[in-house]
Amino acid sequence: MADSTTASSLRAEASEILSSAGVHLPALEADRIVCHALQIGRASLHAHPERAASPGEASLIRELSHRRARGEPLAYIMRSSIFLDREFEVDRSTLIPRPETEILTMNADRYMKKTRGPGTFADWCTGSGCIAITLASENPLWTAAAVDSSGEALAVALRNARRHDVQDRITFIECADPSEAAKII
């Protein structure tokens, strides 16, 4: 009988849990869960399937797999989402960035580059800050106001801004009324 605490066996177990729940691409999501729990890259997972997992790591993989099987989004489980090749922290106070938002952001970036800055823009309902942070990162002459009604979301956005080193060019504003935020900007 195979050891049930190797990366390979835990990956197979996670994949089965996800497959049984009807999760799309269960093997890929199992890889992401196992890599997250073991803090390794996917290449390492497949190159070293015999890697042993501690009882705590094995328990975490099973817990995360069951959460995903119950329908919890993988981004919330991992507290991370990729947006235009940048990693952003997300949690339940933020929305998970969507591909359509990437298109919107790319269009705004093209416009900003044409104007040759400097300038200021506002990101209403900023959530994780992915739009403001990406645009500030790509356009160093621009500054931004990131507005949200949730202090928890703004805390996530600020951590993301620090991670991408644009916190000095973004003003974070907690405000439910856009007309009040406009007075501040």
Disulfide bonds with the S-S distance in Angstrom:
none
